[in-house]
Amino acid sequence: MEHIVTVQDAVTAFADFMEPTNAELDAIETEMPVILADVDLLDAHITTLDRTPTELDARRIRRARRRALAARVALVNRTAGASLPGGAA
């Protein structure tokens, strides 16, 4: 007869210290507009995978690409402003 060995150690080995820190959660929160804009861009591309893109699809992709770029620029400007002392000259 074989004994069933518990995997308690393997399951709980990653419990507490594997959770994201507050700094990591704040970083995710800061990057969330970029993440959402990238998801919208990906969704726009996915809708055109199984068909020929129409003019409406092309406009949707262009708008999503502009929103993703604007979100990235806003994130870079926000983080650059927060890390540079003093401000603009």
PDB file of N, CA, C and O in Angstrom, chain B, residues numbered from 101:
ATOM      1  N   MET B 101       0.841  -1.179   0.000  1.00  0.00           N
ATOM      2  CA  MET B 101       0.000   0.000   0.000  1.00  0.00           C
ATOM      3  C   MET B 101       0.884   1.239   0.000  1.00  0.00           C
ATOM      4  O   MET B 101       1.819   1.345   0.795  1.00  0.00           O
ATOM      5  N   GLU B 102       0.587   2.166  -0.888  1.00  0.00           N
ATOM      6  CA  GLU B 102       1.363   3.395  -0.966  1.00  0.00           C
ATOM      7  C   GLU B 102       0.704   4.463  -0.106  1.00  0.00           C
ATOM      8  O   GLU B 102      -0.520   4.567  -0.023  1.00  0.00           O
ATOM      9  N   HIS B 103       1.545   5.237   0.517  1.00  0.00           N
ATOM     10  CA  HIS B 103       1.033   6.326   1.336  1.00  0.00           C
ATOM     11  C   HIS B 103       0.871   7.584   0.477  1.00  0.00           C
ATOM     12  O   HIS B 103       1.701   7.890  -0.380  1.00  0.00           O
ATOM     13  N   ILE B 104      -0.192   8.275   0.729  1.00  0.00           N
ATOM     14  CA  ILE B 104      -0.417   9.540   0.035  1.00  0.00           C
ATOM     15  C   ILE B 104       0.312  10.623   0.831  1.00  0.00           C
ATOM     16  O   ILE B 104       0.022  10.860   2.003  1.00  0.00           O
ATOM     17  N   VAL B 105       1.246  11.257   0.174  1.00  0.00           N
ATOM     18  CA  VAL B 105       2.044  12.288   0.832  1.00  0.00           C
ATOM     19  C   VAL B 105       1.405  13.640   0.553  1.00  0.00           C
ATOM     20  O   VAL B 105       1.038  13.937  -0.584  1.00  0.00           O
ATOM     21  N   THR B 106       1.275  14.437   1.567  1.00  0.00           N
ATOM     22  CA  THR B 106       0.698  15.764   1.379  1.00  0.00           C
ATOM     23  C   THR B 106       1.711  16.676   0.718  1.00  0.00           C
ATOM     24  O   THR B 106       2.920  16.494   0.856  1.00  0.00           O
ATOM     25  N   VAL B 107       1.213  17.625   0.024  1.00  0.00           N
ATOM     26  CA  VAL B 107       2.070  18.611  -0.633  1.00  0.00           C
ATOM     27  C   VAL B 107       1.942  19.958   0.070  1.00  0.00           C
ATOM     28  O   VAL B 107       2.071  21.010  -0.556  1.00  0.00           O
ATOM     29  N   GLN B 108       1.691  19.915   1.353  1.00  0.00           N
ATOM     30  CA  GLN B 108       1.504  21.141   2.123  1.00  0.00           C
ATOM     31  C   GLN B 108       2.716  22.058   2.008  1.00  0.00           C
ATOM     32  O   GLN B 108       2.568  23.265   1.819  1.00  0.00           O
ATOM     33  N   ASP B 109       3.920  21.484   2.124  1.00  0.00           N
ATOM     34  CA  ASP B 109       5.113  22.318   2.044  1.00  0.00           C
ATOM     35  C   ASP B 109       5.240  22.976   0.672  1.00  0.00           C
ATOM     36  O   ASP B 109       5.620  24.144   0.583  1.00  0.00           O
ATOM     37  N   ALA B 110       4.931  22.255  -0.383  1.00  0.00           N
ATOM     38  CA  ALA B 110       5.029  22.824  -1.725  1.00  0.00           C
ATOM     39  C   ALA B 110       3.980  23.894  -1.960  1.00  0.00           C
ATOM     40  O   ALA B 110       4.234  24.869  -2.667  1.00  0.00           O
ATOM     41  N   VAL B 111       2.816  23.721  -1.381  1.00  0.00           N
ATOM     42  CA  VAL B 111       1.743  24.692  -1.579  1.00  0.00           C
ATOM     43  C   VAL B 111       1.988  25.949  -0.756  1.00  0.00           C
ATOM     44  O   VAL B 111       1.797  27.059  -1.254  1.00  0.00           O
ATOM     45  N   THR B 112       2.397  25.794   0.466  1.00  0.00           N
ATOM     46  CA  THR B 112       2.570  26.953   1.330  1.00  0.00           C
ATOM     47  C   THR B 112       3.966  27.561   1.252  1.00  0.00           C
ATOM     48  O   THR B 112       4.243  28.562   1.913  1.00  0.00           O
ATOM     49  N   ALA B 113       4.840  26.967   0.456  1.00  0.00           N
ATOM     50  CA  ALA B 113       6.190  27.511   0.357  1.00  0.00           C
ATOM     51  C   ALA B 113       6.198  28.885  -0.292  1.00  0.00           C
ATOM     52  O   ALA B 113       7.126  29.664  -0.077  1.00  0.00           O
ATOM     53  N   PHE B 114       5.183  29.189  -1.078  1.00  0.00           N
ATOM     54  CA  PHE B 114       5.148  30.461  -1.783  1.00  0.00           C
ATOM     55  C   PHE B 114       4.063  31.396  -1.258  1.00  0.00           C
ATOM     56  O   PHE B 114       3.670  32.327  -1.961  1.00  0.00           O
ATOM     57  N   ALA B 115       3.584  31.179  -0.078  1.00  0.00           N
ATOM     58  CA  ALA B 115       2.406  31.892   0.394  1.00  0.00           C
ATOM     59  C   ALA B 115       2.652  33.375   0.650  1.00  0.00           C
ATOM     60  O   ALA B 115       2.219  34.211  -0.144  1.00  0.00           O
ATOM     61  N   ASP B 116       3.327  33.717   1.723  1.00  0.00           N
ATOM     62  CA  ASP B 116       3.367  35.114   2.150  1.00  0.00           C
ATOM     63  C   ASP B 116       4.363  35.966   1.377  1.00  0.00           C
ATOM     64  O   ASP B 116       4.037  37.079   0.965  1.00  0.00           O
ATOM     65  N   PHE B 117       5.549  35.466   1.180  1.00  0.00           N
ATOM     66  CA  PHE B 117       6.561  36.316   0.582  1.00  0.00           C
ATOM     67  C   PHE B 117       6.428  36.435  -0.939  1.00  0.00           C
ATOM     68  O   PHE B 117       7.177  37.193  -1.555  1.00  0.00           O
ATOM     69  N   MET B 118       5.519  35.727  -1.542  1.00  0.00           N
ATOM     70  CA  MET B 118       5.326  35.811  -2.984  1.00  0.00           C
ATOM     71  C   MET B 118       4.272  36.859  -3.366  1.00  0.00           C
ATOM     72  O   MET B 118       4.059  37.113  -4.552  1.00  0.00           O
ATOM     73  N   GLU B 119       3.635  37.444  -2.410  1.00  0.00           N
ATOM     74  CA  GLU B 119       2.651  38.483  -2.694  1.00  0.00           C
ATOM     75  C   GLU B 119       3.370  39.741  -3.169  1.00  0.00           C
ATOM     76  O   GLU B 119       4.494  40.005  -2.742  1.00  0.00           O
ATOM     77  N   PRO B 120       2.741  40.519  -4.042  1.00  0.00           N
ATOM     78  CA  PRO B 120       3.383  41.755  -4.487  1.00  0.00           C
ATOM     79  C   PRO B 120       3.478  42.764  -3.345  1.00  0.00           C
ATOM     80  O   PRO B 120       2.601  42.841  -2.485  1.00  0.00           O
ATOM     81  N   THR B 121       4.541  43.516  -3.361  1.00  0.00           N
ATOM     82  CA  THR B 121       4.730  44.542  -2.336  1.00  0.00           C
ATOM     83  C   THR B 121       3.867  45.751  -2.667  1.00  0.00           C
ATOM     84  O   THR B 121       3.303  45.847  -3.757  1.00  0.00           O
ATOM     85  N   ASN B 122       3.774  46.657  -1.725  1.00  0.00           N
ATOM     86  CA  ASN B 122       3.010  47.887  -1.972  1.00  0.00           C
ATOM     87  C   ASN B 122       3.632  48.708  -3.091  1.00  0.00           C
ATOM     88  O   ASN B 122       2.917  49.334  -3.873  1.00  0.00           O
ATOM     89  N   ALA B 123       4.952  48.711  -3.173  1.00  0.00           N
ATOM     90  CA  ALA B 123       5.627  49.451  -4.247  1.00  0.00           C
ATOM     91  C   ALA B 123       5.300  48.846  -5.611  1.00  0.00           C
ATOM     92  O   ALA B 123       5.090  49.579  -6.578  1.00  0.00           O
ATOM     93  N   GLU B 124       5.254  47.516  -5.695  1.00  0.00           N
ATOM     94  CA  GLU B 124       4.903  46.868  -6.956  1.00  0.00           C
ATOM     95  C   GLU B 124       3.452  47.136  -7.335  1.00  0.00           C
ATOM     96  O   GLU B 124       3.146  47.354  -8.507  1.00  0.00           O
ATOM     97  N   LEU B 125       2.565  47.123  -6.356  1.00  0.00           N
ATOM     98  CA  LEU B 125       1.165  47.436  -6.639  1.00  0.00           C
ATOM     99  C   LEU B 125       0.996  48.881  -7.081  1.00  0.00           C
ATOM    100  O   LEU B 125       0.183  49.169  -7.960  1.00  0.00           O
ATOM    101  N   ASP B 126       1.757  49.797  -6.480  1.00  0.00           N
ATOM    102  CA  ASP B 126       1.721  51.198  -6.902  1.00  0.00           C
ATOM    103  C   ASP B 126       2.241  51.359  -8.329  1.00  0.00           C
ATOM    104  O   ASP B 126       1.705  52.157  -9.098  1.00  0.00           O
ATOM    105  N   ALA B 127       3.282  50.606  -8.684  1.00  0.00           N
ATOM    106  CA  ALA B 127       3.813  50.664 -10.045  1.00  0.00           C
ATOM    107  C   ALA B 127       2.782  50.159 -11.052  1.00  0.00           C
ATOM    108  O   ALA B 127       2.632  50.734 -12.130  1.00  0.00           O
ATOM    109  N   ILE B 128       2.085  49.105 -10.709  1.00  0.00           N
ATOM    110  CA  ILE B 128       1.036  48.589 -11.586  1.00  0.00           C
ATOM    111  C   ILE B 128      -0.080  49.616 -11.730  1.00  0.00           C
ATOM    112  O   ILE B 128      -0.593  49.836 -12.827  1.00  0.00           O
ATOM    113  N   GLU B 129      -0.447  50.235 -10.628  1.00  0.00           N
ATOM    114  CA  GLU B 129      -1.490  51.266 -10.663  1.00  0.00           C
ATOM    115  C   GLU B 129      -1.078  52.434 -11.551  1.00  0.00           C
ATOM    116  O   GLU B 129      -1.901  52.980 -12.286  1.00  0.00           O
ATOM    117  N   THR B 130       0.197  52.818 -11.484  1.00  0.00           N
ATOM    118  CA  THR B 130       0.698  53.914 -12.301  1.00  0.00           C
ATOM    119  C   THR B 130       0.678  53.544 -13.782  1.00  0.00           C
ATOM    120  O   THR B 130       0.378  54.389 -14.625  1.00  0.00           O
ATOM    121  N   GLU B 131       0.991  52.302 -14.102  1.00  0.00           N
ATOM    122  CA  GLU B 131       1.058  51.856 -15.487  1.00  0.00           C
ATOM    123  C   GLU B 131      -0.279  51.364 -16.028  1.00  0.00           C
ATOM    124  O   GLU B 131      -0.356  50.981 -17.195  1.00  0.00           O
ATOM    125  N   MET B 132      -1.321  51.362 -15.227  1.00  0.00           N
ATOM    126  CA  MET B 132      -2.606  50.811 -15.660  1.00  0.00           C
ATOM    127  C   MET B 132      -3.177  51.502 -16.903  1.00  0.00           C
ATOM    128  O   MET B 132      -3.716  50.794 -17.755  1.00  0.00           O
ATOM    129  N   PRO B 133      -3.102  52.830 -17.076  1.00  0.00           N
ATOM    130  CA  PRO B 133      -3.609  53.417 -18.332  1.00  0.00           C
ATOM    131  C   PRO B 133      -2.893  52.885 -19.568  1.00  0.00           C
ATOM    132  O   PRO B 133      -3.520  52.694 -20.610  1.00  0.00           O
ATOM    133  N   VAL B 134      -1.588  52.644 -19.464  1.00  0.00           N
ATOM    134  CA  VAL B 134      -0.837  52.091 -20.592  1.00  0.00           C
ATOM    135  C   VAL B 134      -1.275  50.657 -20.853  1.00  0.00           C
ATOM    136  O   VAL B 134      -1.440  50.258 -22.006  1.00  0.00           O
ATOM    137  N   ILE B 135      -1.460  49.891 -19.804  1.00  0.00           N
ATOM    138  CA  ILE B 135      -1.882  48.501 -19.951  1.00  0.00           C
ATOM    139  C   ILE B 135      -3.252  48.426 -20.614  1.00  0.00           C
ATOM    140  O   ILE B 135      -3.459  47.624 -21.524  1.00  0.00           O
ATOM    141  N   LEU B 136      -4.179  49.250 -20.167  1.00  0.00           N
ATOM    142  CA  LEU B 136      -5.522  49.237 -20.746  1.00  0.00           C
ATOM    143  C   LEU B 136      -5.519  49.701 -22.196  1.00  0.00           C
ATOM    144  O   LEU B 136      -6.251  49.157 -23.022  1.00  0.00           O
ATOM    145  N   ALA B 137      -4.698  50.706 -22.513  1.00  0.00           N
ATOM    146  CA  ALA B 137      -4.608  51.172 -23.894  1.00  0.00           C
ATOM    147  C   ALA B 137      -4.005  50.092 -24.788  1.00  0.00           C
ATOM    148  O   ALA B 137      -4.437  49.919 -25.928  1.00  0.00           O
ATOM    149  N   ASP B 138      -3.020  49.373 -24.285  1.00  0.00           N
ATOM    150  CA  ASP B 138      -2.445  48.275 -25.060  1.00  0.00           C
ATOM    151  C   ASP B 138      -3.442  47.146 -25.255  1.00  0.00           C
ATOM    152  O   ASP B 138      -3.454  46.512 -26.311  1.00  0.00           O
ATOM    153  N   VAL B 139      -4.269  46.886 -24.269  1.00  0.00           N
ATOM    154  CA  VAL B 139      -5.311  45.860 -24.403  1.00  0.00           C
ATOM    155  C   VAL B 139      -6.314  46.281 -25.478  1.00  0.00           C
ATOM    156  O   VAL B 139      -6.745  45.451 -26.279  1.00  0.00           O
ATOM    157  N   ASP B 140      -6.688  47.557 -25.502  1.00  0.00           N
ATOM    158  CA  ASP B 140      -7.610  48.038 -26.539  1.00  0.00           C
ATOM    159  C   ASP B 140      -6.992  47.906 -27.932  1.00  0.00           C
ATOM    160  O   ASP B 140      -7.673  47.524 -28.883  1.00  0.00           O
ATOM    161  N   LEU B 141      -5.698  48.224 -28.050  1.00  0.00           N
ATOM    162  CA  LEU B 141      -5.020  48.084 -29.333  1.00  0.00           C
ATOM    163  C   LEU B 141      -4.966  46.619 -29.762  1.00  0.00           C
ATOM    164  O   LEU B 141      -5.204  46.297 -30.926  1.00  0.00           O
ATOM    165  N   LEU B 142      -4.659  45.757 -28.837  1.00  0.00           N
ATOM    166  CA  LEU B 142      -4.622  44.327 -29.140  1.00  0.00           C
ATOM    167  C   LEU B 142      -6.007  43.822 -29.543  1.00  0.00           C
ATOM    168  O   LEU B 142      -6.132  43.015 -30.464  1.00  0.00           O
ATOM    169  N   ASP B 143      -7.028  44.289 -28.864  1.00  0.00           N
ATOM    170  CA  ASP B 143      -8.394  43.901 -29.202  1.00  0.00           C
ATOM    171  C   ASP B 143      -8.763  44.369 -30.607  1.00  0.00           C
ATOM    172  O   ASP B 143      -9.427  43.649 -31.353  1.00  0.00           O
ATOM    173  N   ALA B 144      -8.331  45.571 -30.961  1.00  0.00           N
ATOM    174  CA  ALA B 144      -8.611  46.078 -32.308  1.00  0.00           C
ATOM    175  C   ALA B 144      -7.919  45.229 -33.366  1.00  0.00           C
ATOM    176  O   ALA B 144      -8.483  44.980 -34.431  1.00  0.00           O
ATOM    177  N   HIS B 145      -6.717  44.789 -33.079  1.00  0.00           N
ATOM    178  CA  HIS B 145      -6.008  43.926 -34.024  1.00  0.00           C
ATOM    179  C   HIS B 145      -6.637  42.530 -34.085  1.00  0.00           C
ATOM    180  O   HIS B 145      -6.733  41.942 -35.163  1.00  0.00           O
ATOM    181  N   ILE B 146      -7.056  42.012 -32.962  1.00  0.00           N
ATOM    182  CA  ILE B 146      -7.648  40.673 -32.922  1.00  0.00           C
ATOM    183  C   ILE B 146      -8.932  40.612 -33.736  1.00  0.00           C
ATOM    184  O   ILE B 146      -9.204  39.600 -34.382  1.00  0.00           O
ATOM    185  N   THR B 147      -9.725  41.675 -33.715  1.00  0.00           N
ATOM    186  CA  THR B 147     -10.989  41.658 -34.455  1.00  0.00           C
ATOM    187  C   THR B 147     -10.768  41.561 -35.958  1.00  0.00           C
ATOM    188  O   THR B 147     -11.671  41.150 -36.686  1.00  0.00           O
ATOM    189  N   THR B 148      -9.587  41.932 -36.434  1.00  0.00           N
ATOM    190  CA  THR B 148      -9.343  41.891 -37.872  1.00  0.00           C
ATOM    191  C   THR B 148      -8.563  40.654 -38.318  1.00  0.00           C
ATOM    192  O   THR B 148      -8.194  40.549 -39.488  1.00  0.00           O
ATOM    193  N   LEU B 149      -8.309  39.727 -37.412  1.00  0.00           N
ATOM    194  CA  LEU B 149      -7.514  38.552 -37.775  1.00  0.00           C
ATOM    195  C   LEU B 149      -8.210  37.637 -38.773  1.00  0.00           C
ATOM    196  O   LEU B 149      -7.560  37.084 -39.660  1.00  0.00           O
ATOM    197  N   ASP B 150      -9.499  37.472 -38.642  1.00  0.00           N
ATOM    198  CA  ASP B 150     -10.190  36.492 -39.486  1.00  0.00           C
ATOM    199  C   ASP B 150     -10.960  37.120 -40.641  1.00  0.00           C
ATOM    200  O   ASP B 150     -11.784  36.459 -41.274  1.00  0.00           O
ATOM    201  N   ARG B 151     -10.695  38.383 -40.915  1.00  0.00           N
ATOM    202  CA  ARG B 151     -11.380  39.032 -42.034  1.00  0.00           C
ATOM    203  C   ARG B 151     -10.512  40.161 -42.580  1.00  0.00           C
ATOM    204  O   ARG B 151      -9.530  40.567 -41.958  1.00  0.00           O
ATOM    205  N   THR B 152     -10.882  40.642 -43.715  1.00  0.00           N
ATOM    206  CA  THR B 152     -10.189  41.788 -44.289  1.00  0.00           C
ATOM    207  C   THR B 152     -10.637  43.038 -43.536  1.00  0.00           C
ATOM    208  O   THR B 152     -11.837  43.280 -43.402  1.00  0.00           O
ATOM    209  N   PRO B 153      -9.690  43.831 -43.045  1.00  0.00           N
ATOM    210  CA  PRO B 153     -10.077  45.014 -42.279  1.00  0.00           C
ATOM    211  C   PRO B 153     -10.853  46.022 -43.131  1.00  0.00           C
ATOM    212  O   PRO B 153     -10.474  46.323 -44.263  1.00  0.00           O
ATOM    213  N   THR B 154     -11.923  46.524 -42.573  1.00  0.00           N
ATOM    214  CA  THR B 154     -12.699  47.568 -43.244  1.00  0.00           C
ATOM    215  C   THR B 154     -12.123  48.922 -42.871  1.00  0.00           C
ATOM    216  O   THR B 154     -11.187  49.014 -42.077  1.00  0.00           O
ATOM    217  N   GLU B 155     -12.682  49.955 -43.440  1.00  0.00           N
ATOM    218  CA  GLU B 155     -12.228  51.311 -43.089  1.00  0.00           C
ATOM    219  C   GLU B 155     -12.508  51.598 -41.617  1.00  0.00           C
ATOM    220  O   GLU B 155     -11.714  52.260 -40.947  1.00  0.00           O
ATOM    221  N   LEU B 156     -13.625  51.105 -41.119  1.00  0.00           N
ATOM    222  CA  LEU B 156     -13.949  51.287 -39.701  1.00  0.00           C
ATOM    223  C   LEU B 156     -12.925  50.571 -38.816  1.00  0.00           C
ATOM    224  O   LEU B 156     -12.513  51.105 -37.787  1.00  0.00           O
ATOM    225  N   ASP B 157     -12.516  49.363 -39.216  1.00  0.00           N
ATOM    226  CA  ASP B 157     -11.482  48.646 -38.465  1.00  0.00           C
ATOM    227  C   ASP B 157     -10.168  49.415 -38.481  1.00  0.00           C
ATOM    228  O   ASP B 157      -9.490  49.516 -37.458  1.00  0.00           O
ATOM    229  N   ALA B 158      -9.812  49.951 -39.634  1.00  0.00           N
ATOM    230  CA  ALA B 158      -8.560  50.717 -39.737  1.00  0.00           C
ATOM    231  C   ALA B 158      -8.602  51.947 -38.837  1.00  0.00           C
ATOM    232  O   ALA B 158      -7.615  52.274 -38.177  1.00  0.00           O
ATOM    233  N   ARG B 159      -9.746  52.624 -38.814  1.00  0.00           N
ATOM    234  CA  ARG B 159      -9.872  53.787 -37.916  1.00  0.00           C
ATOM    235  C   ARG B 159      -9.786  53.376 -36.463  1.00  0.00           C
ATOM    236  O   ARG B 159      -9.172  54.074 -35.656  1.00  0.00           O
ATOM    237  N   ARG B 160     -10.395  52.250 -36.117  1.00  0.00           N
ATOM    238  CA  ARG B 160     -10.348  51.768 -34.731  1.00  0.00           C
ATOM    239  C   ARG B 160      -8.905  51.444 -34.320  1.00  0.00           C
ATOM    240  O   ARG B 160      -8.486  51.755 -33.205  1.00  0.00           O
ATOM    241  N   ILE B 161      -8.158  50.821 -35.224  1.00  0.00           N
ATOM    242  CA  ILE B 161      -6.762  50.508 -34.924  1.00  0.00           C
ATOM    243  C   ILE B 161      -5.944  51.785 -34.784  1.00  0.00           C
ATOM    244  O   ILE B 161      -5.129  51.902 -33.868  1.00  0.00           O
ATOM    245  N   ARG B 162      -6.154  52.748 -35.688  1.00  0.00           N
ATOM    246  CA  ARG B 162      -5.411  54.019 -35.591  1.00  0.00           C
ATOM    247  C   ARG B 162      -5.716  54.745 -34.289  1.00  0.00           C
ATOM    248  O   ARG B 162      -4.806  55.251 -33.632  1.00  0.00           O
ATOM    249  N   ARG B 163      -6.994  54.802 -33.911  1.00  0.00           N
ATOM    250  CA  ARG B 163      -7.361  55.462 -32.653  1.00  0.00           C
ATOM    251  C   ARG B 163      -6.754  54.746 -31.457  1.00  0.00           C
ATOM    252  O   ARG B 163      -6.248  55.386 -30.535  1.00  0.00           O
ATOM    253  N   ALA B 164      -6.804  53.417 -31.471  1.00  0.00           N
ATOM    254  CA  ALA B 164      -6.234  52.648 -30.364  1.00  0.00           C
ATOM    255  C   ALA B 164      -4.717  52.836 -30.305  1.00  0.00           C
ATOM    256  O   ALA B 164      -4.150  52.929 -29.216  1.00  0.00           O
ATOM    257  N   ARG B 165      -4.064  52.891 -31.451  1.00  0.00           N
ATOM    258  CA  ARG B 165      -2.618  53.110 -31.487  1.00  0.00           C
ATOM    259  C   ARG B 165      -2.274  54.497 -30.934  1.00  0.00           C
ATOM    260  O   ARG B 165      -1.310  54.649 -30.183  1.00  0.00           O
ATOM    261  N   ARG B 166      -3.070  55.510 -31.310  1.00  0.00           N
ATOM    262  CA  ARG B 166      -2.829  56.870 -30.783  1.00  0.00           C
ATOM    263  C   ARG B 166      -3.061  56.938 -29.280  1.00  0.00           C
ATOM    264  O   ARG B 166      -2.309  57.600 -28.564  1.00  0.00           O
ATOM    265  N   ARG B 167      -4.111  56.248 -28.794  1.00  0.00           N
ATOM    266  CA  ARG B 167      -4.357  56.236 -27.346  1.00  0.00           C
ATOM    267  C   ARG B 167      -3.232  55.530 -26.600  1.00  0.00           C
ATOM    268  O   ARG B 167      -2.822  55.973 -25.527  1.00  0.00           O
ATOM    269  N   ALA B 168      -2.731  54.430 -27.163  1.00  0.00           N
ATOM    270  CA  ALA B 168      -1.633  53.706 -26.518  1.00  0.00           C
ATOM    271  C   ALA B 168      -0.375  54.577 -26.477  1.00  0.00           C
ATOM    272  O   ALA B 168       0.322  54.622 -25.464  1.00  0.00           O
ATOM    273  N   LEU B 169      -0.095  55.260 -27.576  1.00  0.00           N
ATOM    274  CA  LEU B 169       1.073  56.136 -27.613  1.00  0.00           C
ATOM    275  C   LEU B 169       0.909  57.297 -26.646  1.00  0.00           C
ATOM    276  O   LEU B 169       1.857  57.662 -25.951  1.00  0.00           O
ATOM    277  N   ALA B 170      -0.285  57.882 -26.594  1.00  0.00           N
ATOM    278  CA  ALA B 170      -0.528  58.995 -25.673  1.00  0.00           C
ATOM    279  C   ALA B 170      -0.409  58.546 -24.217  1.00  0.00           C
ATOM    280  O   ALA B 170       0.095  59.290 -23.376  1.00  0.00           O
ATOM    281  N   ALA B 171      -0.868  57.343 -23.921  1.00  0.00           N
ATOM    282  CA  ALA B 171      -0.752  56.826 -22.552  1.00  0.00           C
ATOM    283  C   ALA B 171       0.707  56.612 -22.185  1.00  0.00           C
ATOM    284  O   ALA B 171       1.113  56.898 -21.059  1.00  0.00           O
ATOM    285  N   ARG B 172       1.499  56.110 -23.129  1.00  0.00           N
ATOM    286  CA  ARG B 172       2.934  55.920 -22.868  1.00  0.00           C
ATOM    287  C   ARG B 172       3.639  57.255 -22.662  1.00  0.00           C
ATOM    288  O   ARG B 172       4.477  57.387 -21.771  1.00  0.00           O
ATOM    289  N   VAL B 173       3.302  58.240 -23.481  1.00  0.00           N
ATOM    290  CA  VAL B 173       3.911  59.563 -23.340  1.00  0.00           C
ATOM    291  C   VAL B 173       3.534  60.172 -21.995  1.00  0.00           C
ATOM    292  O   VAL B 173       4.383  60.750 -21.316  1.00  0.00           O
ATOM    293  N   ALA B 174       2.277  60.046 -21.610  1.00  0.00           N
ATOM    294  CA  ALA B 174       1.843  60.577 -20.315  1.00  0.00           C
ATOM    295  C   ALA B 174       2.567  59.890 -19.167  1.00  0.00           C
ATOM    296  O   ALA B 174       2.949  60.541 -18.195  1.00  0.00           O
ATOM    297  N   LEU B 175       2.758  58.578 -19.274  1.00  0.00           N
ATOM    298  CA  LEU B 175       3.476  57.853 -18.231  1.00  0.00           C
ATOM    299  C   LEU B 175       4.929  58.296 -18.151  1.00  0.00           C
ATOM    300  O   LEU B 175       5.456  58.499 -17.058  1.00  0.00           O
ATOM    301  N   VAL B 176       5.577  58.448 -19.294  1.00  0.00           N
ATOM    302  CA  VAL B 176       6.972  58.883 -19.303  1.00  0.00           C
ATOM    303  C   VAL B 176       7.088  60.295 -18.737  1.00  0.00           C
ATOM    304  O   VAL B 176       7.986  60.575 -17.944  1.00  0.00           O
ATOM    305  N   ASN B 177       6.195  61.171 -19.136  1.00  0.00           N
ATOM    306  CA  ASN B 177       6.233  62.547 -18.619  1.00  0.00           C
ATOM    307  C   ASN B 177       5.981  62.587 -17.125  1.00  0.00           C
ATOM    308  O   ASN B 177       6.616  63.361 -16.409  1.00  0.00           O
ATOM    309  N   ARG B 178       5.061  61.760 -16.647  1.00  0.00           N
ATOM    310  CA  ARG B 178       4.737  61.736 -15.228  1.00  0.00           C
ATOM    311  C   ARG B 178       5.910  61.185 -14.412  1.00  0.00           C
ATOM    312  O   ARG B 178       6.250  61.731 -13.363  1.00  0.00           O
ATOM    313  N   THR B 179       6.527  60.103 -14.896  1.00  0.00           N
ATOM    314  CA  THR B 179       7.637  59.512 -14.144  1.00  0.00           C
ATOM    315  C   THR B 179       8.893  60.354 -14.273  1.00  0.00           C
ATOM    316  O   THR B 179       9.682  60.414 -13.330  1.00  0.00           O
ATOM    317  N   ALA B 180       9.107  61.009 -15.413  1.00  0.00           N
ATOM    318  CA  ALA B 180      10.280  61.878 -15.569  1.00  0.00           C
ATOM    319  C   ALA B 180      10.142  63.105 -14.677  1.00  0.00           C
ATOM    320  O   ALA B 180      11.119  63.559 -14.081  1.00  0.00           O
ATOM    321  N   GLY B 181       8.937  63.636 -14.588  1.00  0.00           N
ATOM    322  CA  GLY B 181       8.718  64.796 -13.718  1.00  0.00           C
ATOM    323  C   GLY B 181       8.866  64.454 -12.251  1.00  0.00           C
ATOM    324  O   GLY B 181       9.297  65.289 -11.456  1.00  0.00           O
ATOM    325  N   ALA B 182       8.515  63.242 -11.890  1.00  0.00           N
ATOM    326  CA  ALA B 182       8.615  62.834 -10.497  1.00  0.00           C
ATOM    327  C   ALA B 182      10.052  62.526 -10.107  1.00  0.00           C
ATOM    328  O   ALA B 182      10.406  62.646  -8.934  1.00  0.00           O
ATOM    329  N   SER B 183      10.900  62.128 -11.076  1.00  0.00           N
ATOM    330  CA  SER B 183      12.254  61.729 -10.713  1.00  0.00           C
ATOM    331  C   SER B 183      13.274  62.861 -10.848  1.00  0.00           C
ATOM    332  O   SER B 183      14.374  62.765 -10.305  1.00  0.00           O
ATOM    333  N   LEU B 184      12.921  63.933 -11.568  1.00  0.00           N
ATOM    334  CA  LEU B 184      13.867  65.026 -11.742  1.00  0.00           C
ATOM    335  C   LEU B 184      13.636  66.098 -10.679  1.00  0.00           C
ATOM    336  O   LEU B 184      12.505  66.546 -10.492  1.00  0.00           O
ATOM    337  N   PRO B 185      14.680  66.509  -9.991  1.00  0.00           N
ATOM    338  CA  PRO B 185      14.508  67.573  -9.000  1.00  0.00           C
ATOM    339  C   PRO B 185      14.427  68.937  -9.675  1.00  0.00           C
ATOM    340  O   PRO B 185      15.014  69.145 -10.737  1.00  0.00           O
ATOM    341  N   GLY B 186      13.722  69.834  -9.078  1.00  0.00           N
ATOM    342  CA  GLY B 186      13.681  71.211  -9.556  1.00  0.00           C
ATOM    343  C   GLY B 186      12.539  71.504 -10.489  1.00  0.00           C
ATOM    344  O   GLY B 186      11.623  72.243 -10.126  1.00  0.00           O
ATOM    345  N   GLY B 187      12.564  70.957 -11.662  1.00  0.00           N
ATOM    346  CA  GLY B 187      11.525  71.210 -12.635  1.00  0.00           C
ATOM    347  C   GLY B 187      12.114  71.817 -13.890  1.00  0.00           C
ATOM    348  O   GLY B 187      13.330  71.833 -14.082  1.00  0.00           O
ATOM    349  N   ALA B 188      11.236  72.316 -14.739  1.00  0.00           N
ATOM    350  CA  ALA B 188      11.675  72.874 -16.024  1.00  0.00           C
ATOM    351  C   ALA B 188      12.341  74.226 -15.818  1.00  0.00           C
ATOM    352  O   ALA B 188      11.998  74.971 -14.901  1.00  0.00           O
ATOM    353  N   ALA B 189      13.281  74.521 -16.670  1.00  0.00           N
ATOM    354  CA  ALA B 189      13.994  75.790 -16.580  1.00  0.00           C
ATOM    355  C   ALA B 189      13.292  76.862 -17.361  1.00  0.00           C
ATOM    356  O   ALA B 189      13.754  78.003 -17.397  1.00  0.00           O
TER     357      ALA B 189
END
